[in-house]
């Protein structure tokens, strides 16, 4: 997988664009994300149903993965079972 790839959730409406990635499996709602969606095949699992927010960037603790949410959904993002968190905005320098 390379940066710029669009992935779709198999269990909800979430769609992301890959900004940076490693070698793991990107998941949404507890199911692997796919490049071509044919339709929802169920609901997100209860422990992976935190939801995603449009326009937010999601990263892992090591910084190997960064995903941009382009369509929100009910499932939460993870890589190999490790939950991704929203990336904090960089603070602007003070203008005195």
C-alpha positions as CSV (number, residue, x, y, z in Angstrom):
1,X,0.0,0.0,0.0
2,X,1.2,3.5,-0.8
3,X,0.4,7.0,0.3
4,X,-2.7,8.4,-1.6
5,X,-4.6,5.0,-1.5
6,X,-8.3,5.4,-0.6
7,X,-9.6,2.6,1.7
8,X,-13.2,1.9,2.6
9,X,-14.6,0.1,5.6
10,X,-16.4,-3.3,5.1
11,X,-18.8,-2.7,8.0
12,X,-19.7,1.0,8.0
13,X,-19.5,4.2,5.8
14,X,-15.9,5.2,6.9
15,X,-13.5,6.1,4.1
16,X,-9.9,7.1,4.6
17,X,-6.9,8.2,2.5
18,X,-3.5,6.8,3.4
19,X,-1.0,9.5,4.3
20,X,1.7,7.3,5.8
21,X,1.7,3.5,6.3
22,X,3.7,0.5,7.5
23,X,3.3,-3.2,7.0
24,X,0.3,-3.9,9.2
25,X,-3.4,-4.4,8.4
26,X,-5.6,-1.3,8.6
27,X,-8.9,-2.1,10.1
28,X,-12.2,-0.2,10.8
29,X,-14.9,-1.5,13.1
30,X,-12.8,-4.6,13.7
31,X,-12.7,-5.7,10.0
32,X,-10.0,-5.1,7.4
33,X,-10.5,-2.1,5.1
34,X,-10.6,-2.7,1.4
35,X,-9.9,-0.5,-1.7
36,X,-13.2,-1.3,-3.5
37,X,-16.4,-1.5,-1.5
38,X,-19.2,-3.8,-2.6
39,X,-21.5,-3.0,0.3
40,X,-21.7,-3.2,4.1
41,X,-21.4,-6.7,5.4
42,X,-22.5,-6.2,9.0
43,X,-22.0,-3.8,11.9
44,X,-18.8,-2.7,13.6
45,X,-17.9,-4.8,16.7
46,X,-18.9,-3.3,20.0
47,X,-15.3,-2.6,21.1
48,X,-14.4,-1.0,17.7
49,X,-17.5,1.3,17.4
50,X,-16.0,4.6,18.5
51,X,-16.7,6.3,15.2
52,X,-14.6,8.5,12.9
53,X,-14.7,12.2,12.2
54,X,-14.4,13.8,8.8
55,X,-11.3,15.8,8.1
56,X,-9.4,14.4,11.1
57,X,-6.0,12.6,10.9
58,X,-5.6,9.3,12.8
59,X,-2.2,8.1,13.9
60,X,-0.7,5.2,15.8
61,X,1.5,5.5,18.9
62,X,4.7,4.8,16.9
63,X,3.9,7.3,14.2
64,X,4.2,4.7,11.4
65,X,0.6,5.2,10.2
66,X,-1.3,8.3,9.4
67,X,-4.8,8.2,7.8
68,X,-7.1,11.1,6.8
69,X,-10.8,10.5,7.2
70,X,-12.6,11.6,4.1
71,X,-16.0,10.1,5.0
72,X,-17.1,9.5,8.6
73,X,-18.7,6.3,9.9
74,X,-19.6,4.3,13.0
75,X,-16.4,2.1,13.2
76,X,-13.2,3.2,14.8
77,X,-9.8,2.8,13.1
78,X,-7.0,0.4,14.2
79,X,-3.9,-1.3,12.8
80,X,-3.4,-4.9,13.7
81,X,-5.9,-4.4,16.6
82,X,-4.1,-1.3,18.0
83,X,-6.5,1.7,18.1
84,X,-5.5,4.8,16.2
85,X,-6.0,8.2,17.8
86,X,-6.7,11.6,16.4
87,X,-3.6,13.7,15.6
88,X,-3.4,16.9,17.6
89,X,-2.9,20.1,15.8
90,X,0.4,21.8,16.0
91,X,0.2,25.0,18.2
92,X,0.8,28.2,16.3
93,X,3.6,30.4,17.5
94,X,2.7,33.3,19.7
95,X,2.7,36.7,17.9
96,X,3.7,39.4,20.3
